Amino acid sequence: MPDRSVPSRPPWRLPRPRWPHTLRARLTAGLVVLLAISSAAVGVAAVVELNGFLTGRLDQQLREAGVRFPASLEHGGTPPSDHDGDEDGDTRRQAAGTFGARLVGDTVTNAAVVASGSGTGTVTVRLGARDRSRLAALPADGAGHSADLSALGDYRMMATAGRDGDVLITGLPMEPVEAAVHRLELVAAVVLGAALAVAGVAGALWVRWSLRPLSSVAATATRVSELPLSSGEVTPAPRAPESDPRSEVGRVAGAFNAMLGHVEDALTKRHASEERLRSFAADASHELRTPVASIRGHAELALLHPGPVPPEVARALERIEAEAARMGEVVDDLLLLARLDAGRPLERLPADLTRLVLDAVTDAQAAGPGHRWTLELPEEPVTVPGDTHRLHQMLANLLANARLHTPVGTTVTVSLETVSPATVPPGAGGGTAVLKVHDDGPGVAPDVRPKVFERFTRADRRRSEDTGHGTGTGLGLSIVAAVAEAHGGTVTLDSAPGATTFTVRLPLRAG
């Protein structure tokens, strides 16, 4: 059985019209279209009126000519008194090309046309069956009617009842009327085309001049959109040029400038608040380092006391030492983040990223022997400009995150490769180093992924169950992001159950 299913869409599709995108182009196009419509309406009205006027004049000529010429065909032998002249005289009174015919019933008995030139002779017209039927269909009401004769062309005909029960038809050619109408159409088309061209150029210039204030506002908005407003000190935004406040563009420019003022005030307050918070975190971290180190030292000294120490006291001292060490790490991390936020420059020395990856994975294997650690490294060493100590800390945090938040037996794969853009020739030193840390653990919870690089973000229990460890301080991945950003790179996360990948991209040469 043939398939009669209806296709989802037709095999052909009409192209979608492409409309102008800019306001200036739309206004110019609208102006030209309106001018074209109005000019076309005037031209059509003029052509129709001229055609009607000339056709009316032709009907008047037919009434003035009467039936003298077709009557001369009917009564060619009657005395001149009956026809106000002989046949030649009747012919002389007619314009060249005048048509005359006599019908008896529906039969054309005579048909002739006044010859051109001297206007003293007639020429018999041989009519076809179609022409005869058209003449027979003309109403004998003494009014003008248009008829197209294959032997002569377009004619204006007037049929009148004769004295002998016949019908006399007089006709004049439509060619002069059609020529005048066609000439008017040609002139109107040429003038309309020229007017549209001139109006298009003049309209474009006028619209462009009229919209200069709006273009200035758009240019200012573009420059404002390019300003870095997410963090740091905000550069004063440019203002839109002042315009007439009574106009729409002037009101838009005024409102835009007022909005920029409010935004600048808010960003200035935000920057001041960030600076105070950053300064507080740095000062607090710096001040806490000494007492935390003192507490840890006293705990270690108490544990080294040679005398007998009750088990409860020893356990308490051990916990004090462990928590003091943990507090010291948190303080060091906060101080590092504060320094990176302050924009303090890091070292820009060549760092062997391959060697750093090997050392970090070796340390991770010693700390997490229950995990399977694999390496995928290129044959040639990968060197990036940066701070070796901070890059090692970034790698250690990534591997510690994979170790602490995945169960025992998880496979962690660390890969390193270089990607060169097409615009950089081989060997020029450009491109990007791409470091990936992939694990087949349970994955990061969907509600945690958007904020995983924020400070003090904690993963849920699914990535840490069966590990025997806590979920960390929540600063490890924020340090990874801060170190990568300080080196001009980025870090991203792609996570799903059974496949979690952290990708770090670092430039191979200093920016």
C-alpha positions as CSV (number, residue, x, y, z in Angstrom):
1,M,0.0,0.0,0.0
2,P,1.5,3.4,-0.9
3,D,2.4,5.8,1.8
4,R,-0.1,8.6,1.9
5,S,1.1,10.3,4.9
6,V,1.3,14.0,4.7
7,P,4.8,15.4,4.8
8,S,5.6,17.6,7.8
9,R,6.5,20.5,5.6
10,P,6.2,21.3,1.9
11,P,9.2,20.5,-0.3
12,W,9.4,24.2,-1.3
13,R,9.3,27.3,0.9
14,L,8.8,30.9,-0.1
15,P,11.7,33.1,0.9
16,R,11.0,35.2,4.0
17,P,11.0,38.9,3.2
18,R,14.0,40.8,4.6
19,W,12.9,43.9,6.3
20,P,15.2,46.8,7.2
21,H,16.7,46.4,10.7
22,T,17.6,50.0,11.6
23,L,15.1,52.7,12.5
24,R,16.7,55.0,9.9
25,A,16.3,52.4,7.1
26,R,12.7,51.7,8.1
27,L,11.7,55.4,8.2
28,T,13.3,56.0,4.8
29,A,11.7,52.9,3.3
30,G,8.3,53.9,4.8
31,L,8.7,57.4,3.4
32,V,9.5,56.1,-0.1
33,V,6.7,53.5,0.0
34,L,4.1,56.2,1.1
35,L,5.4,58.5,-1.7
36,A,5.2,55.7,-4.2
37,I,1.6,54.8,-3.2
38,S,0.4,58.4,-3.3
39,S,2.2,59.1,-6.6
40,A,0.8,55.9,-8.1
41,A,-2.7,56.8,-7.0
42,V,-2.3,60.3,-8.6
43,G,-1.0,58.7,-11.8
44,V,-3.7,56.1,-12.0
45,A,-6.4,58.8,-11.4
46,A,-4.8,61.0,-14.1
47,V,-4.7,58.2,-16.6
48,V,-8.3,57.1,-15.9
49,E,-9.5,60.7,-16.1
50,L,-7.7,61.4,-19.3
51,N,-8.9,58.2,-20.9
52,G,-12.5,59.0,-19.9
53,F,-12.2,62.6,-21.1
54,L,-10.7,61.7,-24.5
55,T,-13.3,58.9,-24.9
56,G,-16.0,61.4,-24.2
57,R,-14.6,63.7,-26.8
58,L,-14.6,60.9,-29.3
59,D,-18.2,60.1,-28.5
60,Q,-19.0,63.8,-29.2
61,Q,-17.3,63.6,-32.5
62,L,-19.4,60.5,-33.3
63,R,-22.6,62.3,-32.5
64,E,-21.5,65.3,-34.6
65,A,-20.6,63.0,-37.5
66,G,-24.0,61.3,-37.3
67,V,-24.9,58.7,-39.8
68,R,-24.0,60.6,-43.0
69,F,-21.2,58.2,-43.9
70,P,-23.1,54.9,-43.3
71,A,-26.2,56.5,-44.9
72,S,-24.2,57.2,-48.0
73,L,-23.4,53.5,-48.1
74,E,-27.1,52.7,-47.8
75,H,-28.5,55.3,-50.3
76,G,-25.6,55.8,-52.6
77,G,-27.9,56.7,-55.5
78,T,-30.3,59.2,-53.8
79,P,-30.2,62.8,-54.8
80,P,-28.0,65.2,-52.9
81,S,-30.9,67.0,-51.4
82,D,-31.7,63.9,-49.4
83,H,-28.2,63.5,-48.1
84,D,-26.9,67.1,-48.0
85,G,-24.3,66.2,-50.7
86,D,-23.3,63.3,-52.8
87,E,-21.3,60.4,-51.7
88,D,-18.0,62.1,-52.2
89,G,-19.3,65.1,-50.4
90,D,-20.3,63.0,-47.4
91,T,-16.9,61.3,-47.5
92,R,-15.1,64.7,-47.5
93,R,-16.9,65.7,-44.3
94,Q,-15.5,62.6,-42.5
95,A,-12.1,62.2,-40.9
96,A,-9.7,59.7,-42.3
97,G,-10.2,56.3,-40.7
98,T,-14.0,56.8,-40.1
99,F,-15.7,53.5,-40.2
100,G,-19.3,53.0,-41.6
101,A,-21.4,49.9,-41.7
102,R,-25.0,49.0,-42.5
103,L,-26.8,46.1,-40.9
104,V,-30.0,44.5,-42.0
105,G,-31.1,42.3,-39.2
106,D,-27.9,40.7,-38.0
107,T,-26.3,40.8,-41.4
108,V,-23.7,43.3,-42.4
109,T,-24.5,44.4,-45.9
110,N,-21.9,47.2,-46.3
111,A,-18.7,48.1,-44.4
112,A,-16.2,50.7,-45.5
113,V,-13.7,53.1,-44.0
114,V,-12.6,56.6,-45.2
115,A,-9.3,56.3,-46.8
116,S,-6.4,58.3,-45.4
117,G,-4.6,61.0,-47.4
118,S,-7.0,63.0,-49.6
119,G,-10.1,61.8,-47.6
120,T,-12.2,61.5,-50.8
121,G,-12.4,57.8,-51.2
122,T,-13.6,54.8,-49.2
123,V,-12.1,51.4,-48.8
124,T,-14.3,48.4,-48.4
125,V,-13.5,46.4,-45.2
126,R,-13.6,42.7,-45.3
127,L,-15.0,41.6,-41.9
128,G,-14.6,38.2,-40.4
129,A,-17.4,36.3,-38.7
130,R,-16.2,37.5,-35.3
131,D,-16.2,41.1,-36.4
132,R,-19.7,40.7,-37.8
133,S,-21.0,39.2,-34.6
134,R,-19.5,42.1,-32.6
135,L,-21.2,44.7,-34.9
136,A,-24.5,42.8,-34.7
137,A,-24.2,42.9,-30.9
138,L,-24.0,46.7,-30.7
139,P,-27.1,48.3,-29.2
140,A,-28.8,50.9,-31.5
141,D,-29.0,53.4,-28.7
142,G,-27.0,56.2,-30.3
143,A,-24.3,55.9,-27.5
144,G,-20.7,55.2,-27.9
145,H,-19.3,51.7,-27.4
146,S,-15.8,50.2,-27.7
147,A,-15.2,47.4,-30.1
148,D,-12.1,45.6,-31.3
149,L,-12.2,44.7,-35.0
150,S,-9.5,42.3,-36.1
151,A,-9.4,44.0,-39.5
152,L,-9.0,47.6,-38.2
153,G,-8.2,47.5,-34.4
154,D,-9.8,49.3,-31.5
155,Y,-12.8,51.6,-32.6
156,R,-15.4,53.6,-30.8
157,M,-18.8,52.7,-32.4
158,M,-22.2,54.3,-32.4
159,A,-25.2,52.4,-33.8
160,T,-28.4,54.2,-34.9
161,A,-31.6,52.8,-36.4
162,G,-31.9,53.7,-40.1
163,R,-35.0,54.7,-42.1
164,D,-35.5,51.3,-43.7
165,G,-35.5,49.2,-40.6
166,D,-31.7,48.8,-40.8
167,V,-29.0,49.8,-38.4
168,L,-26.3,52.3,-39.4
169,I,-23.0,52.2,-37.5
170,T,-20.4,54.9,-37.4
171,G,-17.0,54.4,-35.8
172,L,-13.8,56.4,-35.1
173,P,-10.4,54.9,-34.3
174,M,-9.3,54.7,-30.7
175,E,-5.6,55.0,-31.6
176,P,-5.3,58.7,-30.8
177,V,-6.8,58.2,-27.4
178,E,-4.7,55.2,-26.7
179,A,-1.5,57.0,-27.8
180,A,-2.3,59.9,-25.6
181,V,-3.0,57.7,-22.6
182,H,0.1,55.5,-23.2
183,R,2.2,58.7,-23.4
184,L,0.8,59.9,-20.1
185,E,1.6,56.5,-18.6
186,L,5.2,56.6,-19.8
187,V,5.7,60.2,-18.6
188,A,4.1,59.4,-15.2
189,A,6.3,56.3,-14.8
190,V,9.5,58.2,-15.6
191,V,8.6,61.1,-13.4
192,L,7.5,58.7,-10.6
193,G,10.8,56.8,-10.8
194,A,12.9,59.9,-10.7
195,A,10.8,61.4,-7.9
196,L,11.2,58.2,-5.9
197,A,15.0,58.2,-6.4
198,V,15.3,61.8,-5.4
199,A,12.9,61.3,-2.5
200,G,14.8,58.2,-1.3
201,V,18.2,60.0,-1.2
202,A,16.7,63.2,0.2
203,G,14.6,61.2,2.7
204,A,17.6,59.2,3.9
205,L,19.6,62.4,4.4
206,W,16.8,64.0,6.2
207,V,16.1,61.0,8.5
208,R,19.8,60.7,9.2
209,W,20.0,64.3,10.2
210,S,16.8,64.1,12.3
211,L,18.0,60.9,14.1
212,R,21.5,62.2,14.9
213,P,20.7,62.7,18.6
214,L,19.3,59.1,18.8
215,S,22.4,57.8,17.1
216,S,24.5,59.5,19.7
217,V,22.4,57.9,22.5
218,A,22.8,54.5,20.8
219,A,26.6,55.0,20.5
220,T,26.8,56.0,24.1
221,A,24.8,53.0,25.2
222,T,27.2,50.8,23.2
223,R,30.2,52.2,24.9
224,V,28.6,51.8,28.3
225,S,27.8,48.1,27.5
226,E,31.5,47.5,26.9
227,L,32.5,48.8,30.3
228,P,33.5,46.1,32.9
229,L,30.8,46.6,35.6
230,S,30.9,43.2,37.3
231,S,33.7,44.0,39.7
232,G,36.5,46.4,40.5
233,E,36.5,50.2,40.4
234,V,34.0,51.5,37.8
235,T,35.1,54.0,35.3
236,P,32.7,56.9,34.9
237,A,30.3,56.1,32.1
238,P,30.1,58.5,29.2
239,R,27.0,60.6,29.0
240,A,24.6,61.0,26.0
241,P,24.7,64.5,24.4
242,E,22.0,66.8,25.6
243,S,19.2,67.4,23.2
244,D,15.9,69.3,23.1
245,P,14.0,68.1,26.2
246,R,10.7,68.8,24.3
247,S,11.5,66.1,21.8
248,E,11.2,62.3,22.3
249,V,14.9,61.8,21.7
250,G,15.7,64.6,24.2
251,R,13.6,62.9,26.9
252,V,15.3,59.5,26.1
253,A,18.7,61.1,26.4
254,G,17.8,62.8,29.7
255,A,16.4,59.6,31.2
256,F,19.4,57.6,30.0
257,N,21.8,60.1,31.6
258,A,19.8,60.0,34.8
259,M,19.9,56.2,34.8
260,L,23.6,56.2,34.3
261,G,24.0,58.5,37.3
262,H,22.0,56.1,39.5
263,V,24.0,53.1,38.2
264,E,27.3,54.9,38.9
265,D,26.2,55.7,42.5
266,A,25.2,52.1,43.1
267,L,28.4,50.7,41.6
268,T,30.5,53.1,43.6
269,K,28.8,52.0,46.8
270,R,29.2,48.4,45.8
271,H,32.9,48.9,45.1
272,A,33.4,50.6,48.4
273,S,31.6,47.8,50.2
274,E,33.7,45.2,48.4
275,E,36.9,47.1,49.3
276,R,35.8,47.2,53.0
277,L,35.0,43.5,53.0
278,R,38.2,42.6,51.2
279,S,40.2,44.7,53.6
280,F,38.4,43.2,56.5
281,A,39.1,39.6,55.3
282,A,42.7,40.4,54.6
283,D,43.2,42.1,58.0
284,A,41.3,39.4,59.9
285,S,43.2,36.6,58.2
286,H,46.5,38.3,58.9
287,E,45.6,38.9,62.5
288,L,44.3,35.4,63.0
289,R,47.4,33.7,61.7
290,T,49.4,34.4,64.9
291,P,46.9,33.3,67.5
292,V,46.0,30.2,65.5
293,A,49.7,29.3,65.2
294,S,50.1,30.0,68.9
295,I,47.2,27.7,69.8
296,R,48.6,24.9,67.6
297,G,52.1,25.3,69.1
298,H,50.8,25.2,72.7
299,A,48.8,22.1,71.9
300,E,51.8,20.4,70.4
301,L,53.9,21.4,73.4
302,A,51.4,20.0,75.8
303,L,51.3,16.7,73.9
304,L,55.1,16.5,74.3
305,H,54.9,16.8,78.1
306,P,56.9,13.9,79.6
307,G,54.6,13.4,82.5
308,P,51.5,11.2,82.5
309,V,48.6,12.8,80.7
310,P,45.0,11.5,81.2
311,P,43.6,10.0,77.9
312,E,40.8,12.5,77.8
313,V,43.2,15.4,78.0
314,A,45.4,13.9,75.3
315,R,42.4,13.5,73.1
316,A,41.3,17.1,73.7
317,L,44.8,18.3,72.9
318,E,44.9,16.3,69.7
319,R,41.6,17.8,68.6
320,I,42.8,21.3,69.5
321,E,45.9,20.7,67.3
322,A,43.9,19.3,64.4
323,E,41.3,22.1,64.5
324,A,44.1,24.7,64.9
325,A,45.7,23.3,61.8
326,R,42.4,23.4,59.9
327,M,41.8,27.0,61.1
328,G,45.3,27.8,59.8
329,E,44.5,26.5,56.4
330,V,41.2,28.4,56.3
331,V,43.0,31.6,57.3
332,D,45.7,31.0,54.6
333,D,43.0,30.4,52.0
334,L,41.1,33.6,53.0
335,L,44.3,35.6,52.9
336,L,45.2,34.2,49.4
337,L,41.7,35.1,48.1
338,A,41.9,38.6,49.5
339,R,45.2,39.1,47.8
340,L,43.9,37.8,44.5
341,D,40.8,39.9,44.8
342,A,43.0,43.0,45.4
343,G,44.6,42.3,42.0
344,R,48.1,41.8,43.4
345,P,50.3,40.5,40.5
346,L,51.5,36.9,40.6
347,E,54.8,35.7,39.2
348,R,55.0,35.4,35.5
349,L,57.8,32.9,35.1
350,P,57.8,29.8,32.8
351,A,56.0,27.0,34.7
352,D,56.3,23.4,33.6
353,L,52.6,22.4,33.8
354,T,53.4,18.8,33.0
355,R,55.8,18.4,35.9
356,L,53.2,20.1,38.2
357,V,50.5,17.6,37.1
358,L,52.9,14.7,37.8
359,D,53.7,16.0,41.3
360,A,50.1,16.7,42.1
361,V,48.9,13.3,41.0
362,T,51.7,11.6,43.0
363,D,50.7,13.5,46.1
364,A,47.0,12.6,45.5
365,Q,47.9,8.9,45.1
366,A,49.6,9.0,48.5
367,A,46.6,10.7,50.1
368,G,44.0,8.6,48.4
369,P,45.3,5.1,47.7
370,G,41.7,3.8,47.5
371,H,41.2,5.7,44.2
372,R,42.5,4.8,40.8
373,W,44.5,7.6,39.3
374,T,45.3,7.8,35.6
375,L,47.3,10.3,33.5
376,E,47.0,11.4,29.9
377,L,49.9,13.7,29.0
378,P,51.3,14.9,25.7
379,E,54.7,13.9,24.5
380,E,56.2,17.4,24.8
381,P,56.2,19.3,28.0
382,V,53.6,22.0,28.4
383,T,54.9,25.4,29.7
384,V,52.7,28.3,30.7
385,P,53.7,31.7,32.2
386,G,52.6,31.9,35.8
387,D,53.2,31.4,39.5
388,T,54.4,27.8,40.0
389,H,53.3,27.7,43.7
390,R,49.8,28.9,42.9
391,L,49.4,26.6,39.9
392,H,50.4,23.7,42.1
393,Q,47.9,24.8,44.7
394,M,45.2,24.9,42.0
395,L,46.0,21.4,40.9
396,A,46.1,20.1,44.4
397,N,42.7,21.6,45.2
398,L,41.1,20.0,42.1
399,L,42.5,16.5,42.9
400,A,41.6,16.9,46.6
401,N,38.1,17.8,45.5
402,A,37.9,14.6,43.4
403,R,39.4,12.5,46.2
404,L,37.3,13.9,49.1
405,H,33.9,14.0,47.3
406,T,33.9,10.6,45.5
407,P,33.7,7.1,47.1
408,V,36.7,4.7,47.3
409,G,37.3,2.9,44.0
410,T,36.5,5.9,41.8
411,T,38.7,6.4,38.8
412,V,40.2,9.9,38.5
413,T,41.7,10.8,35.1
414,V,43.9,13.8,34.7
415,S,44.6,14.9,31.1
416,L,46.6,17.7,29.6
417,E,46.8,19.0,26.1
418,T,47.4,22.1,24.0
419,V,45.0,23.7,21.6
420,S,46.3,26.2,19.0
421,P,43.9,28.6,17.3
422,A,43.8,28.5,13.5
423,T,45.1,32.1,13.3
424,V,48.3,31.2,15.1
425,P,51.0,29.5,12.9
426,P,52.6,26.4,14.4
427,G,55.5,27.1,16.7
428,A,54.5,30.7,17.3
429,G,53.8,30.0,21.0
430,G,50.1,30.9,21.0
431,G,47.2,28.8,22.0
432,T,45.8,27.4,25.2
433,A,46.7,24.6,27.6
434,V,43.7,22.5,28.5
435,L,43.7,20.6,31.8
436,K,40.9,18.2,32.7
437,V,40.2,16.4,35.9
438,H,37.5,13.7,35.2
439,D,36.0,11.2,37.7
440,D,33.3,8.6,37.4
441,G,31.8,9.4,40.8
442,P,28.2,10.2,41.6
443,G,28.4,13.8,40.2
444,V,27.6,17.2,41.6
445,A,24.1,18.0,42.6
446,P,22.2,20.2,40.1
447,D,21.4,22.8,42.7
448,V,25.1,23.1,43.6
449,R,26.6,23.3,40.0
450,P,25.8,27.0,39.4
451,K,27.6,28.1,42.6
452,V,30.3,25.5,42.9
453,F,33.1,28.0,42.4
454,E,31.6,30.4,45.0
455,R,33.2,30.7,48.4
456,F,32.0,28.4,51.2
457,T,29.9,26.3,48.9
458,R,29.4,22.8,50.2
459,A,28.6,19.7,48.1
460,D,25.9,17.5,49.4
461,R,26.5,14.0,50.8
462,R,26.1,12.2,47.5
463,R,29.7,13.1,46.4
464,S,31.2,12.4,49.8
465,E,29.4,9.3,51.1
466,D,31.6,6.3,52.0
467,T,34.7,8.5,51.9
468,G,35.1,9.0,55.6
469,H,35.8,12.7,55.2
470,G,34.0,15.9,55.6
471,T,33.0,18.2,52.8
472,G,35.8,20.7,53.3
473,T,35.8,24.3,54.0
474,G,34.2,25.4,50.7
475,L,37.1,27.5,49.6
476,G,39.1,25.0,47.5
477,L,37.2,25.5,44.2
478,S,36.9,29.2,44.7
479,I,40.8,29.3,44.9
480,V,40.9,27.2,41.7
481,A,38.7,29.8,39.9
482,A,40.7,32.8,41.4
483,V,44.1,31.3,40.4
484,A,42.9,30.5,36.9
485,E,41.5,33.9,36.5
486,A,44.6,35.6,37.8
487,H,46.6,33.7,35.1
488,G,44.2,34.9,32.4
489,G,42.4,31.5,32.2
490,T,39.0,30.0,33.0
491,V,37.6,26.9,34.8
492,T,34.3,25.2,34.0
493,L,32.4,22.3,35.3
494,D,30.5,19.6,33.4
495,S,28.8,17.1,35.7
496,A,26.4,14.2,35.4
497,P,26.0,11.0,37.3
498,G,29.1,8.9,36.5
499,A,30.9,11.7,34.7
500,T,32.2,14.9,36.3
501,T,34.8,17.0,34.6
502,F,36.6,20.2,35.7
503,T,38.3,21.9,32.7
504,V,41.0,24.6,33.2
505,R,42.1,26.6,30.3
506,L,45.4,28.6,30.6
507,P,47.0,30.8,27.9
508,L,50.4,29.4,26.7
509,R,51.9,32.9,26.6
510,A,51.5,36.0,28.6
511,G,48.6,38.3,27.6
